[in-house]
């Protein structure tokens, strides 16, 4: 969804070739932090064109360059872009792979949760060191946008380290609590001959006698 709307926004600035879109997207969002292949750009453009959000025209090229397709945003595309700008962007913090890994380790007994925490902490510290080095390598006079993005990365990593400290302090309490168990329900139709309990006949007799008395 972000790549789709970013392409709409870049085309709203001016019509562009697919190759140019890939280059501009990488320059704006940072190719190191969000690696998007040219094939993904062209696939997204095809889908946007099918949806009526962009349109194509023929370009005579520049100099000795051959003709290439140029994409432009449509009015419908402008409307979709404005809807994106008007909506909030929900971060996906609850679908955390490490949390799943710890829970599966507790249930299966196949791994030591404390060892998992140590491994994850070391991994985050390596990521934190790399992000800090990358941030410090940017020039604040010309690359402030990329510095701001890396500041967010660093803050999230620091928060992850603090969260691991909390998990380590409370993992014993989790082990002592009953693990969640799903309610298993039978699937499919009832077996042949199986009957569900029903209310007794109003005359107080059995279901069988009620059936026999029928003419």
FENLIN-V391945 format. One record per run of one state. SS is the DSSP state (a for helix, b for strand, c for the rest). FROM is the first residue (numbers start at 1). TO is the last residue. Records with the same first field share a line. If there is no record, write none. Layout:
# FENLIN-V391945
SS: FROM-TO, FROM-TO
This chain:
# FENLIN-V391945
c: 1-1, 14-15, 30-37, 51-53, 60-67, 74-74, 87-96, 109-112, 137-143, 177-206, 213-215
a: 2-13, 18-29, 38-50, 75-86, 97-108, 113-136, 144-176, 207-212
b: 16-17, 54-59, 68-73
